């Protein structure tokens, strides 16, 4: 399934999984740098669901723009964002490596 076509129920399930998850990646005041984007891509390949904390003091509009920029750059979906944290999901293309069942 293309992660950009997630249903509301699937997004809800992913947000539930993310509630107990520790932060996987910290994004500072520089925002979506090449290093941050590359690291997020690696974590998405490894885990499929990645929790990102934004620590750079951006306002909510700037964080929303960062969520969109990171999702586009990593071909993932931001399935939820609350305050300074956001959850990104990208289905692993190898069925044997998929860790999260969405159905």
C-alpha positions in Angstrom: 0.0 0.0 0.0 1.2 3.5 -0.8 1.7 5.3 2.6 0.3 8.5 1.1 -3.1 6.7 0.8 -3.6 5.8 4.5 -7.2 5.7 5.8 -8.3 7.5 8.9 -8.4 4.3 10.8 -4.9 3.4 9.8 -3.6 6.8 10.8 -5.4 6.4 14.2 -3.7 3.0 14.7 -0.3 4.5 13.9 -0.8 7.4 16.3 -1.7 4.9 19.0 1.5 3.0 18.3 3.5 6.2 18.5 2.1 7.3 21.9 4.4 5.0 23.8 7.4 5.4 21.4 10.5 7.3 22.4 11.7 10.1 20.2 13.8 8.7 17.4 15.1 11.9 15.9 15.6 15.5 17.1 15.3 18.4 14.7 17.0 21.6 15.9 16.8 25.2 14.8 18.3 24.5 11.4 15.2 22.5 10.5 15.1 20.0 7.6 18.8 19.9 6.7 20.2 17.3 4.4 21.5 15.4 7.4 18.2 15.4 9.1 16.4 14.3 6.0 18.9 11.5 5.4 18.7 10.3 9.0 14.8 10.3 8.9 15.0 8.3 5.6 17.2 5.7 7.3 15.0 5.4 10.3 11.9 5.1 8.2 13.5 2.2 6.3 14.5 0.5 9.5 11.4 1.1 11.6 8.6 2.4 9.3 7.2 4.6 12.1 9.4 7.4 13.4 8.8 9.9 16.1 10.5 13.3 15.6 10.8 16.0 18.2 11.4 19.6 17.0 13.6 21.4 19.5 14.4 24.6 17.6 11.8 26.8 19.0 9.8 27.1 15.8 6.2 28.3 16.0 3.5 25.9 15.0 3.3 27.2 11.4 7.0 26.7 10.9 6.7 23.2 12.4 3.8 22.4 10.0 6.0 23.5 7.1 8.8 21.3 8.4 6.5 18.3 8.7 5.5 18.8 5.1 9.0 19.3 3.9 10.3 16.2 5.7 7.4 14.1 4.4 8.0 15.1 0.8 11.8 14.7 1.1 11.5 11.2 2.5 8.4 10.1 0.6 6.6 9.4 3.8 3.4 10.6 5.5 3.1 12.7 8.6 0.3 10.7 10.4 0.1 13.0 13.4 1.6 16.0 15.1 1.0 17.3 18.6 3.1 20.2 20.0 6.7 19.7 19.3 6.5 16.0 18.1 5.4 14.4 14.9 5.0 10.9 13.6 6.1 9.9 10.2 5.3 6.6 8.5 6.6 5.0 5.3 5.8 1.4 4.5 9.0 -0.7 3.8 9.0 -1.8 0.1 10.2 -5.2 1.0 7.3 -7.3 2.4 9.7 -9.4 4.5 10.9 -6.2 6.2 7.5 -4.7 7.0 7.1 -4.4 10.8 3.6 -2.8 11.1 0.4 -4.5 10.1 -2.1 -1.8 9.1 -5.2 -4.0 8.5 
